[in-house]
Amino acid sequence: MTSLPRKRRAKRRSTITALIAVLLLLGAQSGVAQTTDVSARLIGRGVGAVAVRPPGSAPISKVQAWFVVPVYGDNKVSFGSVKTGDVVDAYSFQAHTNLFSAPCPGSTAQCQVWVEFGFANDGVNGRLYVKYWVVSPPGGCVQGWTVWDGNCYRKDLGPTIASMPFSSTTAERYRLTVDLSTAEDKVTFTNGTVSTEVKGARTFDARPAWDKAEFNVFGYGDGSTALFDTGTEFDVRTEYSYVSLERPGCDSTSSSGEASNLSFLDRKAARLQGKPGLQLRVKRLASGERAAPVPCGAAWTVGDTHELTFGGVSYDFQATGDFVEAQVGTDFEVQTRKAPAAEPWPLTSLNRSVGTRMGNNRIALCDGTRLLVNGSAVTLAPGESLPLQGGVTISRDGTTYTATDPAKRVVRFRPTTVGSQVYNDLQIGLPTWPVPVRGLMGTPDPNTPELLGDRDGRTTYRTPISFEDLYYNFGDGWRISPTGSLLALCAAVPSTNPPNPYFAADLPTTYRDAAWRTCLNGRIAKEWYDACLLDVAVLGTGAAATYVSRMPPINGNPDHAEPPGPTCPPTHGCRANPPR
C-alpha cells in the first residue's frame, strides 16, 4: 500500500535509466542491440490503465470498483489465492487520484500532492486506509508525516477486520467505493456480508482536481508484487461519477509503487450499471501468451482476416489488395497487403505483408519473411533491436517484430507459416484513448463505438454493416494504390472484392466439426466462435490462440447464419451443441 508518483520513480531509477541510455548508444553504433522479452508487461510501477474524465465534464466525485470472473461455455475460470512474497492472501486494492497542487504541510508554498484510497489485506487481517502524499516537499517531511523515498505521507486507518482471501470464489463479492461528495473522504469496502469504512481528514482536497483515477489489485505494500497462479484471469470494472454520461478516456500509466504479475489483455470503455466505466481484463499469462501492446488503445487484424477496431467492433474483411488500417495525425500510419488464401479457401484473404510509417521511418514485413527499413533489407535475430531516427525502435522477440515510436505507439507483426502460405497477425497499441484514428480500424466517435468511418471524414456506417457498404463503399474508400503504399517492394497481389460473404456457416461440415473441437475447448467467448472456426479451418489449430481470454466484441458483420453446432459426439471432444 506504499505508492510512488511516477516522476519520483524516474529519479529513483536514474542509474538504470543511464545504463539503458548507454546500451542504446552502443546499439546505435553497432546497428543492433539486445532486447528483452516484452510479451508480458506486469501491472504497476508505471504500467497501468488510468481512467480520464471526458473534456467538459465535472471532476470525478465517486469511484466504485469490483471484479468479474469470466465464464467460457459452461466453465467459470478458477484460480487460487494471491500471495505477496510467501504470505498467502496478502494484497492491496488501490484507487489513486492524479497529481494536483496544494499547500505543503506546515508551509504556504505549493506542493504536488495526490491521494491514495485502499484496502490492505495481510493474510491475517484487512484494513481500509486513506493516504495523503506529498511529492518531494522542499523543506522535507514535517512532524507527523512519514518519509518514503524522498516523499511524505500521512494516513487515516479504518477498523481492523478479518482477512479477506482473494480467489475466484471470493473476488466477485468484493467492492471498493471512494466517495468525495461529502465533508470527508470516505472509503467503503464490502464483501456482500461485512461492510467497513474509513473517513479521511481531507488533508488535501482532491474534489476540484480529480481528473484521472486508477484502480487495481497490487502487492501488500513497500514496493511489493502480488503473485497470482498461471491462468488467473478476471475483469476489473470501475464506475465513475462526474455528472456526464460520456465514456471515460484511458491513459496507459500507473502511479502505484506496487505491482502484480498480471498483464493487461483487453480494455473496454462502457456504461456499467448505467454510469460511465472502464472494464479491464487481466491475466497471469502462460508461456507463449502475449499481453496487449499497451493497455488502453488496441486494435488488430488477424487470421483470414478479422478486423477489430479501436472501438471494439469486430468484422470479417475478405478483400484483397492494399489498405490503410490506421492513421493517427500525420506521422503514424499502418497498412496491410491482403492476398487470397490458398485453395480450397479462395474466398478468404490473409495479411500477406504489413507495414508502418512512424515519423520519417518506413518499416515493412514483406511476405512474412523480409524486414525492410526505409527500403533496405535488415536482419534482426531474436532478442535484438534496432534504433532508428527520431527515437523509433524496431525489435524482435521470437518471430514477433515490434515497432515503437517516442509517443509510445506500438505496432506488432507476428508472421506464421501454414503449409505453403504465410500470413501476418497485426496488433496496434495507442497509449491513450480516445484519439482520432482513421482507417479500417478507426472509430470516428468513441461514444458511438459501433460506427465505422469513411475516408472523407463525414460518412459513417453503423454496424452491423451491409455487404455492399463494407466492400464497395467503406472498404474501397480505404484501398490504396499498391505502387504508392508502404508495401510497394513486397510481392504483388490482386486487388479484388469477394463475390459474396464467407463465414463459418459456409464451411464444409467436416472442417467445421474439427474446428469446433478446438474452439470449444479453450477459454474463448461465444461471440468469437465464428472467427475462431473460420481461422482454425483455414489456418490450423494454432490460430485459435488469438481469441483465448478476449472480451466479447461488438458484432460488425453483415447479417448471416450462425455456424451449426458440432455433429460429433462428446466422446470425440466436443459438445452436442455449442453454448449460447
N, C-alpha and C positions, 0 to 999 in steps of 0.2 A: 504493500500500500504506500510505498515511498515512490514518488514520481518526479520526473525531471522535465523542465521545459526544454524544448529541442535546442534552443540557442545555447543553453548551458551545456548540454551534452556534447555539442560540437567542440566547445572549448576543452571539455574533459578528454576528448579523443584526439586532441591536436597531434599527438605523437603518431597515432595510427594514420591520421589524415596525411601527415607529412610523408610517412613511409609509402602510402599509396601513390602520392604525387611522384615520388622518386621512381616507383615501379612503372608508372605510366610514362614518365620521361624516358626510361630505359626502353619501354616498348615502342615509343615513337621513334627512338634512334635505331632500334634493331628491326622494326617492321611489325613484329607481333609481341604480345606479352601473354603470360599465363593468366588465366582467369579461374574463377571458382564456379561450382555448380549453383545456379540461381533458381533451380526448379522449385525449391521450397523456401519461400521467404517467410520467416516467422513473424508473428504479430507482436507489436510493441516495439519500444526503442526506435521510434521513427517510422515504422511500417504500420499503417492502420487505415481506417476509413472514418473520417470525421464528417458529420452532417453539417451542412451550411444552410442557414436560413435564406430563403429567396430574397432578392432585392425588393425593397419597398414594404416588406412585412415588419411587424413589431419584433423586438428581441425575444429570444426564447425564454419562456417563463416556467415551463414544466417539461420534464422528460420521464417517460415510462419505458422500462426495458424488461424483456423477458426472452425465453428460449423456446424453440420448437424443434423437436426431434423428427427428422423426415421418415416417411413410410414409403416403401417401394413394394408395389404389389400388395401382398398380404403381410409383409415383414417390416417391422419397425426397426430402425437402426439401434443396435445395442452397444453400449460402451461402459467401462468400469469407472472407478473413482479417479479423480485427478490427484496429482501429488505436487508438492513443492519440495525439491530435494528428495529426501527419504520420508517426508511426512505426508501420510495419506490424508486426503480431504483438506489439504491446505491450499488456499487460493484467495483471490480477491476479485470482487466486481468493482469496476471503477467507472465513474462518469466524470468528465472534465469540462470546464469552460475553456474558452480561448484566453490568451493573454489580454489584459487591459490595464489602464493606468489608474493608480490610486495613491493617496499619500503614504509614504513609507512609515512603518511603525516608529513612533517616537520622533517624527520629523515632519516638517512641512514640505519637504522635497517629494517629487513624484517618483514612484517606482512602477516597474512592470510586475503585475501580480496575476494570480489565477486561483481558482477554487477546484478542489477535488472532493467528490462525494463518493462514498463507497461502503462496501460490506466486506469485512475480512474474516475469513474462517481459518483457524489454525489447527484444525483436526480434533480439537477438544471443545472449543467454544467459538461462537461467532459474535461479531460486534459491528455496528454501524459507526461511521465517523464522518466528520466534515473537516477537511484540511485546507487551511488558508496559506498560500505560498507567496513568498516574495523572491523575485529573481535578483540575485547579487546586489543587495542594498549597499549603497556607497559607504555607509557607516557601520556595516556589519549587522549582526543579529542583536536585537535588544533583549533585555531580560524577559524571560517567559517564552522565548522563541527558541526552537531547536535548529542547529546548524546541520545542513546536509549538502555536501559538495559545493559549498560556497553560497547556497541558497538558504532561506529561512522558512520555517513553517510553525504554525500552532494548530492544534486540533481540538475539536469537541467530540466526545465519545458518547455513544448510546449505551444502554444496559447490555451486560453480557447475557447471551442466550446459548442454548445447546448447539452443538456442532450441526452444520447443515451440509451433509455429503452431496457432492455434485456428480451425478451419473445420469445415464439415460432414463433411469426410473424416477429420478427426482427433479431433473433440470426444468421440466415444464411447469413445475409448481411454483418456481421462484419468480418474484417480480420486485424490481427496484424502482422506486419513484422519487424523483427530485422535484421539489415544488418551491419556487421562489416567489409565489404570488402573495404570500402572507408577510407578516412583520419579521419573520425569521427564516433562515434557510433550512427547510425541512426535508429530511430523507427518510423514506419508509421502506422496509423490507418485509415481505411476506412469503410464506411457503404454502399458502392456502389455508393453513390452520393457525399457525403462530404469526403474529404481526408485531413488529417493533419499529421504533422511530427514534431519530435524534434531531434536535433543533440546534443549528449553528448560530453563533452570536452575530453573524453577518459582519465580521471584521472588515471585509471588503464587500461592497455592494456590486454584485455582478449583473443586477437586473437591467441597467440601461445598456450593457455592453455584451450580453451573451449572444454572440453571432454564430458560434460553432460549438458543437457538442460531440464528444466521443464517448462510447460505451463499449466495454468488452470484459472478458474474464482474463485475469493475469495471475502471475505469481503472488505469493502472500505478501511480500514486501522486501525492502532493501535491495532492489535490483534483481530479484529472483525470477525464475521462469516456471510457469505452471506446466506440468508434464502430463500429457494425455496418451493413452494407448493408441497404437496404429489402428486406423479405421474409425476412430471417434469422429463424429460428424453431427453438427447441429446448426440451426439458424439462429442468429442473434437479431432480434426485432426490437427496434427502438422507435417510439412515437413521440412527436414534438408538438408543443403548443406555442404558436407565435402568431395567432389571430388568423393569418392567411391559411387557405387550404392547399396552396401550391406545394408541389413535391419539393423536398429539400435538395440542395446540391450535395456534392460529395467531394471531399479532399483527401487524397491518399497520403495521410500522415498520421502520426501518433505522438502524444505528449507523455505517454507513460514511460517511466524508467524500468518498469517490469515488463515481462513478455510471456508468451506461451509458445508451445511447439506446434500450434495450429497454423494453418495457412488459409488465405482467402481463395475461394473458388468462384463465387458469384456475388453480384450486388444488384439490388432492385430497389428503386425509389417508388413508393406506393402509398396508398392510404390504408392504414392499419386501424381497425376499429373506428373508421370514419375520420381519422386525423392523419396529417402527413407523417410519413415514417420512412425508415430505411431498414431494409432486410438484407442481412449478410449471411452467406453460407460459408462456414469454416470447417476445416477437416485436418486431422493428422494424416498426412499423406503417406501412402505406402511407396515402396521403391518403384520408380518409373512414373509415378503420378506427378503432375505439374500444377503449381498454383497459377492463379490469374497473373498476367504480366504486371498489372497494378490493380489495386482493389476497386477503384471507383469507376473508371470508364473502360468498358471492354466490349469488343465485337469480334466476330470470326467469320471465315468462310472455310468450310471443311468438306471432306468426303466428295460426294458426287452430285452437285455441290449444294451445300446447305448454307444459307446466309443467316447470320444473327446480327441484327442492328444494335447500335448503342442504346436504343430504347427498349430492347428485349424482344423484338419481333423476329420470328424465325420463318423463313420461306425457302422453298427449293428454287434453284435457278439453273436451268439446263441449257442455256445459250452457250455458244462458243464464240471466241474472239477475245479482244482486249477491252477491259472495263476499268473504270475508276471505282475502287472500293471505298475510299475515304479521302477527303480533303479537309484540312484544318488550316485556315489562313492561307498564306501564300508560300509557306516554307515547309509544308508537310503534306505528302500525298502517298497513297498506296494503290497499286494497280495489280491486276491479275490477267493472265492469258489462259483462257479456258479452252480445253481441247475435248473432242468426243472421247468417251470411254471406249475401251476395246470391245470387240464382239464377245458375248452376244448382247451388249448393252449400248448400242449406238445412240439411244435416245437420252442418255445421261452424259454429263460432262464433268471434267476434273480440272482442278487448278494445275495446269501444266507448268507454268512459270509464274513467279511472283516478284514484285519489286517495290521499292520505296524511294522517295526523294525526301531527304532531310537536309534543309538548308541548301547548300550547293553540292551535296553528295547524292549520287545516284547508285543505289545498291540493287542488284538483281540476282535472283537464284534461277538460272535458266534450266529448264527441263529437270529440275530437282538435283542436278549434278554439278553445274558450273556456277561458281560465285564470281560475279562481275562487280567491280567497284570503279565507278566513273569510267566504264568502258573497258577496263583491263581485267584480265583473269587474275584471281587471287586464290591462294590455297591457305586454308585455316585448318589446322589439326584440332581435334577435340581438346578443349581446355585452353585454347589460345584466343586472344582478342587483338583487334587492330584499331588503334586510334586514328580517326580521320579529321579533316579540317573542321573547324567550327565546334569542336567538342563532341562530335558524333563518334560512337564506338560500335563496331560490329564484332560479335563474339560467337564462339561455337561451344556447345555443351552436348556431347554425344553427336547425334545427327542434326540437332536443332541449332539454327542460327538466330541470333537476337541482335537487332539494331536499336540503339538508344540515342536520343539527342539530349542537349543540355536542358530542355524543358521536361525531361523525364518521360517523353512519349516513347512507346516501345512497339516494335514490330517483330513478331516471332514467326519464322518459317520452319516447318517440320516436314521434310521430304520423306516419302515412303514408296518403296518399290513393291508392286504386287504383280507377279508374273512378268509380262512384257511392258507394263505401264508404270509410270511414275506420277505421283500426284503430290501436291503440297497442301498441308493444312496451314492456315494463316490466322494468327491472332494479332489484334491491335489493342494496345492499352494506352489510355489517356489518364494523367494523374488527377485531373479534376473533371467533374461533370455537374451541370451541363456546359458544353461549349458548342458552338456551331460546327456541325460536321455534315459534309455533303458527300453524295455517292451512294453506291448500293447499300452501304452500311449506315447511312446517315439517318438522323432523326430531326426533322425540321422543327418540331415543337416538343420539348421534353415533357410538357404537361399533357400532351396527347401522344404517347409513345407509339400508338398503333399506326401512325401516319408514316408514309414514305414520301420523299420529296424529289421533284424533277430538277434538272439542271438549270432551268430558268429561274429557280428560286421562288416561284409563285405557285406553281401547280403542285398539289399534293394528292396522294392516293390513300384512301382508307383501306386498311386490311381487315379481313381477307380480301386480296386484290384479285381482279379477274385475270384470266389467262391473256387476253388481248392487251390489257393495260400493263401487265407485268413485263411482257416481252417487247411489244411494239410501241409502247409509249415510255414507261418508266425505264425499262432495261435499255432500249435503243438510245434513250437520252444520255445514258452514261457509257455508251460504247465509244471507243476512241480508235483513231487510225493506228494500225499496227506499226507503220513506219515512223510515227511520231511518239510512240509510247516509250515508257521506261524499259520495255522488253523487246525493243526492236532487234537486238542482237540474238535473241533466243529463237528456237525452232518455230517456223511459221505454222499457223493453224487456220482452218476455215473460219469464216465469220458468218454464223447462221443462227436462226432461232428454231426451236423444236417444232414439229408439226402439231404436236398435242402434248398435254401434260403426261408425266410418267411418275407414278407414286408406288408405294409398297403394295397396294392392292393390285397393281398391274403385273407384279412378279409371278412367274410360274410357281405353282403350289410347292413343288419340291424345294426350290430355292428359299421360298418364304418360310416354310416349316423349319428348315435348317437355321435360318436367321432368327426365328423365334426362340430357339433353344439357347442362343447366345444372349439375345436382348432381354429375355425374361429372367435370366439367372444372374444378372448384375444389378447394381444399385442405379437403375435407370427409371426415371419418371415416365408414366404412360404417355405424356404429351410428346416425348421424344421417340416413341416406338416407330412411327412412320419413317423418320430419318434413319434411325438405327437399323431397321430391317433392310432398307434400301442399300445403306452403306455396307452392311455385312454381306448381303447377297452379291454385290458388285465387287467389293474390295477385300472381303475376308473378315474373319472374326476379330482381328485386331482393331478394326475400325470402330467397334462398339465402345472402346475406352474413352472416346471423345465425350460421350453422353453420360458417363458414370458420375453420379452425385451432382449433376447440374440442375439448377432450378427450372421449373416448367417455363417455357417461353410463351409469348403471345403468338397465336397461330396467324400467320400471314398468308398462307397458301390459298389458291382458288379452291372453291368447294370441290370435294372429291370423296369417294367412298373410303371408309376406314378399312385397313387391311383385315381380312378374315383371320380369326384366331387359328392357332396351330391345329392340324388334324392328327398329329402324333399323340400317342397316349402318354400319361405322366411318367410311366416307367422308362420312357425314352428321354426324359429330361425336360419336358415342358408340360405345362398345364393343358387341360382340355380347352380352356378359353382364357385369353389374357385378362388380367384385372382391368376393370373400367372405373 
